[in-house]
Amino acid sequence: MDTLFDKIIKREIPAKIIYEDDQVIAFHDIAPQAPVHFLVVPKKGIRTLADLTEDDKGLAGHILFTAQRLALELGCEEGFRVVMNCNELGGQTVYHIHMHVLGQRQMHWPPG
């Protein structure tokens, strides 16, 4: 069954896309928690962070590098946070791995 993110990748659901290549798509979060809040989503359907395999190491690095590059392009030079939730207790609600990138506001610890 397709997730929300699969449908965005296939353009079945609109999104404010800010970047796309052959491995990932990045778009603004629909319920932003910071002035800059976007998601980086791999096009490969990996259900949770716990489901990554050895073969996915390059993709995982590409997700992180894309998040960093876009955060800087969107004005987060003073700092930003990246978050990947895993399973229900980790706060995951869409079961297709994705990285949240939040910036342009002060972050606190613990995140909650």
Order of alpha helices (4+ residues) and beta strands (2+ residues): alpha-beta-beta-beta-alpha-beta-beta
